[in-house]
């Protein structure tokens, strides 16, 4: 008789998608009629086919990504039969900083725009999201690029995490945006001490101010000798 080949594993196994370095679901065929064996072409590296006692099995862990259309062909003395299928191997996601070095860690004053921070999302990555940004700063994904931009409206130190999305292993990138508050100055001596009249060569009443917010010091102009 002519050779015949029949799928005996689940029908979905003939066309399956897996992540790189993950085992496929075995694809199993019964070889009968005049078939005495079978071989296969088109499998990804790491996936092989083997024949034993009328059964041909495709199994393994693909170590390369891509779309692989395979063909199984029986062996025997008469007409041979073939069976085909597809294994899609998806890559793990990747992320890399593409804006200037150091832009992922920057310091700005409140209500001042940050320098845009951009990341390239590659491999099997289909998008990305971010957490930990200050109010007024957001992240957006388009065409393989994730961009962080905006004007922070709150002060503080914000450690953000960008995480890729995709069907396989996803990865993260981190950075810090430090937002300094504006300086604040407040009279802390008695009310009216900032405006006083004294006689020449007589001491003034001490005038004191509290420096807070982003203020790191103070200077003065316009005082008498």
C-alpha positions, 0 to 999 in steps of 0.5 A, a space after each residue: 500500500 501507499 504510505 499514509 500519515 495522520 495527526 494523532 495529537 490535538 489539531 492545534 499542535 500543528 500550528 502553534 506559537 511559543 516563546 523562545 527557549 520554551 518547549 513546544 507541545 509535542 506534535 504526533 503523527 501516525 505513519 501507516 500503510 506502506 510507510 516505514 518511517 518519516 523525516 521532517 524539514 523546516 523546524 527551528 533549531 532546538 526542535 527535532 523529529 523522531 520516528 519509532 514504531 509507526 509514530 513520528 513525534 516533533 518536540 523540543 525547545 526552540 532556541 531561535 525566533 521566527 516563523 517556521 513552516 515544516 514538512 513531514 514526509 514519510 518513507 517506504 516502498 510506494 507513494 509517500 505522504 506529507 503533512 505540514 504545519 507552522 511553529 511561530 517562535 516569539 522573542 523575549 522583550 528588550 528595552 534600551 535607553 535611546 535619549 541622551 546618557 543620563 536623561 533617565 536620571 535628572 533633576 528639575 525645578 517644580 513646574 519646569 519641563 523635564 528633558 524627554 526620556 525615550 526607550 526603544 522597545 524591541 524583541 517580542 515587546 509590543 508596548 510598555 507602561 510606567 509607574 512612579 512618575 510625578 504628577 504632570 509627567 506621563 509615559 506614552 508608547 508609539 512605534 516601538 518607542 516609549 517616551 516619558 515627558 511633561 511638567 512635574 507639578 509636585 516636588 520630591 524624588 520619584 523612582 520610576 519603572 518602565 516595563 515592557 508588554 508582550 507575549 514572552 518574557 518582559 523586562 524593565 528599565 528604571 530611573 529617577 526624576 528629582 523635582 526641587 520645590 521653589 524657594 520660600 522665605 518667611 518673616 519669623 521675627 516679630 511682625 513689623 521688624 522688617 520695617 523699622 525706624 532707629 536713630 543713627 548709631 543705635 542698634 536695630 531690632 534683629 530681623 529674621 527670616 526662615 528659608 524653606 522649600 528649595 532655598 539653600 541660602 540667602 543674600 541681601 542688598 540695600 542695607 545701611 552701613 
